[in-house]
């Protein structure tokens, strides 16, 4: 952005500090208004005819923009693509285990690349892989959707599942669940300590009982 004396056009379309339109004025006059208001004349639309300039505190403007950029980078989340490999003739136990991993990935807001690996004669039965991918997509449809339909890639068949929730939302929910578990654990430990602690009156009774049992010499009793 060009500011103040770097603006070398004869006139500008001036905008006031609060966004109000001042109109087309000579650049010298616009600079004078900026000086009187202890502000800067900043060119915000150089392609305009004439260019559009605004009265503002340029230092503050740069600082706020830098803050917004930092916040955007801090809140930015990178989408990670996880991969899960299956065989077309997978047994029920292994399928349940693999599906559990896919569910966990989708809950975390990650995409999942599902790869069906064909070997030997299995390569002539692509329908086996297609049906398996369809079944998996149906089993996790509450958490994800088919982003890339099943397609053959050499000896493999590939499908990509995308999460319904954004990564940032998933992170917030996961953190909330962790906080809730920590609070529950702390409450349980506090309750356990309270249960082990003697009730009012029990401590005195125990002391009296110990006092009686300690005097075992009959001569002392006499």
C-alpha positions as CSV (number, residue, x, y, z in Angstrom):
1,X,0.0,0.0,0.0
2,X,1.1,3.5,-0.8
3,X,0.7,6.0,2.1
4,X,1.0,9.8,2.5
5,X,3.7,11.4,0.3
6,X,4.1,8.2,-1.7
7,X,0.7,8.8,-3.3
8,X,1.6,10.8,-6.4
9,X,-1.7,11.2,-8.2
10,X,-3.4,14.7,-8.6
11,X,-6.6,13.7,-6.8
12,X,-8.1,10.8,-4.9
13,X,-11.5,9.6,-3.9
14,X,-11.4,10.1,-0.1
15,X,-13.0,8.0,2.6
16,X,-13.1,9.2,6.1
17,X,-11.8,7.3,9.2
18,X,-15.2,6.0,10.0
19,X,-15.9,4.8,6.5
20,X,-17.9,7.9,5.4
21,X,-17.5,9.1,1.8
22,X,-15.8,12.5,1.5
23,X,-15.7,12.6,-2.2
24,X,-13.0,13.4,-4.8
25,X,-10.5,15.9,-3.5
26,X,-7.0,17.0,-4.5
27,X,-4.3,14.8,-3.0
28,X,-2.7,17.8,-1.3
29,X,-5.9,18.6,0.5
30,X,-6.4,14.9,1.5
31,X,-2.9,14.9,3.0
32,X,-3.7,18.1,4.9
33,X,-6.8,16.5,6.3
34,X,-4.8,13.5,7.4
35,X,-2.2,15.7,9.2
36,X,-4.9,17.7,10.9
37,X,-6.5,14.5,12.2
38,X,-3.1,13.0,13.1
39,X,-3.8,10.1,10.7
40,X,-2.3,8.7,7.6
41,X,-3.6,8.8,4.0
42,X,-3.6,5.2,2.8
43,X,-4.3,4.1,-0.8
44,X,-6.7,1.2,-0.5
45,X,-7.9,0.8,-4.1
46,X,-5.2,1.9,-6.5
47,X,-7.1,0.6,-9.5
48,X,-9.9,3.2,-9.0
49,X,-10.4,6.2,-11.2
50,X,-9.3,8.2,-9.3
51,X,-7.6,5.9,-6.7
52,X,-9.5,5.4,-3.4
53,X,-7.7,6.5,-0.3
54,X,-8.7,6.4,3.4
55,X,-7.8,8.3,6.5
56,X,-6.6,5.8,9.1
57,X,-3.9,5.0,11.7
58,X,-1.7,2.9,9.4
59,X,0.4,1.5,12.3
60,X,-2.7,0.3,14.1
61,X,-4.0,-1.1,10.8
62,X,-0.9,-3.1,10.1
63,X,-0.8,-4.4,13.7
64,X,-4.5,-5.6,13.6
65,X,-3.9,-7.3,10.2
66,X,-0.9,-9.1,11.6
67,X,-2.9,-10.2,14.6
68,X,-5.7,-11.5,12.3
69,X,-3.1,-13.4,10.2
70,X,-1.6,-15.0,13.3
71,X,-5.0,-16.0,14.6
72,X,-5.9,-17.5,11.3
73,X,-2.7,-19.6,11.2
74,X,-3.2,-20.7,14.8
75,X,-6.8,-21.8,14.1
76,X,-5.9,-23.5,10.8
77,X,-6.1,-27.3,11.0
78,X,-4.4,-29.6,8.5
79,X,-6.6,-32.4,7.2
80,X,-4.7,-35.6,7.5
81,X,-5.4,-38.6,5.3
82,X,-5.2,-41.9,7.2
83,X,-4.9,-45.2,5.3
84,X,-6.5,-48.5,6.1
85,X,-5.7,-51.7,4.1
86,X,-8.0,-54.7,3.8
87,X,-8.1,-58.0,2.0
88,X,-11.2,-58.8,0.0
89,X,-11.7,-62.1,2.0
90,X,-11.2,-60.5,5.4
91,X,-12.8,-62.4,8.3
92,X,-15.4,-60.8,10.6
93,X,-13.1,-60.2,13.5
94,X,-10.4,-58.4,11.5
95,X,-13.1,-56.4,9.7
96,X,-14.5,-55.3,13.0
97,X,-11.0,-54.2,14.1
98,X,-10.3,-52.3,10.9
99,X,-13.7,-50.7,11.0
100,X,-13.0,-49.5,14.6
101,X,-9.9,-47.7,13.4
102,X,-11.8,-46.1,10.5
103,X,-14.5,-44.9,13.0
104,X,-11.7,-43.4,15.3
105,X,-10.1,-41.6,12.3
106,X,-13.4,-40.1,11.2
107,X,-14.4,-39.0,14.7
108,X,-11.1,-37.2,14.8
109,X,-12.0,-35.3,11.7
110,X,-9.5,-37.1,9.4
111,X,-10.1,-38.5,5.9
112,X,-9.5,-42.2,5.4
113,X,-8.1,-43.9,2.3
114,X,-9.4,-47.5,2.2
115,X,-7.3,-49.8,0.1
116,X,-8.4,-53.3,-0.9
117,X,-5.4,-55.4,-1.8
118,X,-5.9,-58.2,-4.3
119,X,-3.6,-61.1,-4.7
120,X,-3.4,-63.9,-7.3
121,X,-6.8,-65.0,-8.6
122,X,-8.5,-62.3,-6.4
123,X,-7.6,-59.8,-9.1
124,X,-10.2,-61.4,-11.3
125,X,-12.9,-60.8,-8.7
126,X,-13.0,-57.0,-8.3
127,X,-16.7,-57.2,-7.2
128,X,-15.5,-58.7,-3.9
129,X,-13.6,-55.5,-3.1
130,X,-16.4,-53.3,-4.3
131,X,-18.9,-55.0,-2.1
132,X,-16.6,-54.8,0.9
133,X,-16.0,-51.0,0.4
134,X,-19.8,-50.5,0.0
135,X,-20.4,-52.3,3.3
136,X,-17.8,-50.3,5.1
137,X,-19.2,-47.0,3.8
138,X,-22.7,-48.0,5.0
139,X,-21.4,-49.0,8.4
140,X,-19.7,-45.6,9.1
141,X,-22.2,-43.4,7.2
142,X,-23.1,-41.6,10.4
143,X,-19.5,-40.4,10.7
144,X,-18.3,-40.0,7.1
145,X,-19.3,-40.0,3.5
146,X,-17.8,-41.4,0.3
147,X,-15.6,-38.6,-1.0
148,X,-14.0,-40.6,-3.7
149,X,-15.9,-43.6,-5.1
150,X,-14.2,-47.0,-5.4
151,X,-11.8,-47.3,-8.3
152,X,-9.3,-49.8,-9.5
153,X,-5.6,-48.8,-9.1
154,X,-3.4,-51.6,-10.5
155,X,-3.8,-54.6,-8.1
156,X,-5.7,-52.5,-5.5
157,X,-9.1,-50.9,-5.2
158,X,-9.2,-47.5,-3.5
159,X,-12.0,-45.5,-1.8
160,X,-11.7,-42.3,0.2
161,X,-14.0,-41.5,3.1
162,X,-14.4,-37.9,4.3
163,X,-15.6,-36.9,7.8
164,X,-18.9,-35.1,8.4
165,X,-17.3,-32.9,11.1
166,X,-14.5,-30.5,10.6
167,X,-11.1,-31.2,12.2
168,X,-11.4,-28.2,14.5
169,X,-14.9,-29.2,15.8
170,X,-13.6,-32.8,16.3
171,X,-10.7,-31.5,18.4
172,X,-13.0,-29.4,20.6
173,X,-15.2,-32.4,21.2
174,X,-12.3,-34.8,21.9
175,X,-10.9,-32.3,24.4
176,X,-14.3,-31.9,26.1
177,X,-14.5,-35.7,26.5
178,X,-11.0,-35.8,28.0
179,X,-11.9,-33.0,30.4
180,X,-15.1,-34.8,31.4
181,X,-13.2,-38.0,32.1
182,X,-10.6,-36.2,34.2
183,X,-13.4,-34.6,36.2
184,X,-15.1,-38.0,36.7
185,X,-11.9,-39.6,37.8
186,X,-11.2,-36.8,40.3
187,X,-14.7,-37.0,41.7
188,X,-14.4,-40.8,42.1
189,X,-11.1,-40.5,43.9
190,X,-12.5,-37.8,46.2
191,X,-15.5,-40.1,46.9
192,X,-13.1,-43.0,47.6
193,X,-11.1,-40.9,50.1
194,X,-14.3,-39.8,51.8
195,X,-15.5,-43.4,52.1
196,X,-12.1,-44.4,53.7
197,X,-12.1,-41.5,56.2
198,X,-13.5,-42.3,59.7
199,X,-17.0,-41.0,60.4
200,X,-17.4,-38.5,63.3
201,X,-17.2,-40.4,66.6
202,X,-15.5,-43.5,65.2
203,X,-12.0,-42.1,65.9
204,X,-12.8,-41.5,69.6
205,X,-14.3,-45.0,70.0
206,X,-11.2,-46.6,68.5
207,X,-9.0,-44.6,70.9
208,X,-11.0,-45.7,73.9
209,X,-11.0,-49.3,72.7
210,X,-7.2,-49.3,72.3
211,X,-6.8,-47.7,75.8
212,X,-8.8,-50.6,77.5
213,X,-6.9,-53.3,75.6
214,X,-3.5,-51.9,76.5
215,X,-4.0,-52.5,80.3
216,X,-3.5,-56.3,80.5
217,X,-1.5,-56.7,83.8
218,X,-3.8,-58.1,86.5
219,X,-1.7,-56.6,89.3
220,X,-2.4,-53.1,87.9
221,X,-6.1,-53.9,87.8
222,X,-5.9,-54.9,91.5
